[in-house]
Amino acid sequence: MNFSNNKRHQAKIATHAVGAEDIFSLNRHAQGPGAFVEQEWQAAGLVAPDMTAIREYRLEKVREQLKAADCAGILLYDPLNIRYATDSANMSLWTSHNAARYALVMTEGPVIIFEFDAHEFLSNHNPLITEVRPAITYLYFTAGEFSDKKAKIWANEITDIVSEFGAGNKRLALDHCAPEGVHELQAHGFELVNGEAVMELARLIKSEEEMHAMRRSIFAAERSIELMREHFKPGIEETRLWGYLHSEMIARGGEWIETRLLAAGPRANPWYQECSSRPIQNGEMMGFDTDLVGAYGYCTDISRTWLCGDQKPTDAQKDIYSKAYEQVQHNISILRPGMSFMDMTNEALEYPENEYRHYSLQYHGVGLCDEYPAIPFTWELNELSYDGILQPGMVLCVESYVGRRDGGPGAKLEEQVLITETGYEVLSKYPFEKHLLR
């Protein structure tokens, strides 16, 4: 189907003079992560991903789920869902809490980006995007008392597009939307479908090209961790140490870190303290969780715990670290294609819940960020616990946090693992601390 007659602000994909700096070559996607990280990847033998193939695969996975849900299309506001479906990004953190950018992917029809300030050049790297239009924002920040009126204008435009390309189908998937928008779409007769479910299922199975991108992202993150470690000395503040990881990963094509989870000494038990200005002391254990949206937008979510300074680890530190290490290793070893989510819970190594603090889950999916599924502990199972099956191409993070409830050290460890046709592949390579094992 040809959509050329319907284009209002076409993102023009064209050739340009070799070596010329223009609106095409200056797009960050066209430039890529950078020369020095490319040299690191090549030296490590890491294959470059085919981004055209990745974009085509991901859009097709979205459309497969839309067809399965009998939807005319999906309206996306979540920046990570927009990135997955279109590989187009603009101020992702800002637009995650300012609804100033959205995308409409029709099941049979155009892919339209509604861009903040109509910046069509941000999508000119991707021929799969049919059109770029200016976003109509009705959030109170920009619309004020006229939010309801602007929502009507917004809904009219969405309705016109779906009416033209939806073949009479009024089922529209939607991931996030303010109440005004929901009410207006429903007033136009739309049956709204949970777009989060559509996108989580679309993102579940990674292609071979996606894995090339993820392996590069993990390598860049681990190289950044290695350089952060050079600054890990007694007296350094937690925030300063965390800043070195930020700096190095951004220089390697990374995009942002979703949390500030780095804590040492008494702040590491219980877990989930965000990094602070407290200096790390000689002999303290320090744990961190990368939660890093890295090169090509792919997440590296791994955790390590280190001992600061030149003191020997105590028996308590060795015991806690060893328990975390053994939990991660066991919970990786049981993974296999065809395994149910319930079996993952029931076969995993757990420590007594009344004696030890634990992480919030045992496993979770990962792609552009943390994804479906989330696998709980046995004591959390109830009638609302969902099941499913591990499939080749799924990527999981295997989590562990161990700290005694009566105090003392805490250890956070985590590995990123690909489910294969015959078992699994551990993607993360950063070494563990042999001197902390009992």
Secondary structure, DSSP 8 states (H G I E B T S, - for coil): ---GGG-SS--------TT--STTTTSHHHH-S-HHHHHHHHHTT-----HHHHHHHHHHHHHHHHHHTT-SEEEE-SHHHHHHHH---SSHHHHHHS---EEEEETTS-EEEEEGGG-GGGGTT-TT--EEEE----SHHHHGGGHHHHHHHHHHHHHHHHHHHSTT--EEEES---HHHHHHHHHTT-EEEEHHHHHHHHTSS--HHHHHHHHHHHHHHHHHHHHHHTT--TT-BHHHHHHHHHHHHHHTT--EES---EEEGGGGSSS-----S-B--TT-EEEEE--EE-GGG-EE--EEEEE-SS----HHHHHHHHHHHHHHHHHHHT--TT-BHHHHHHHS----TTTEE--S-SEEEESSSEEEEEE--GGG--TT----B--TT-EEEEEEEEEETT-S-EEEEEEEEEE-SSSEEE-------GGG--
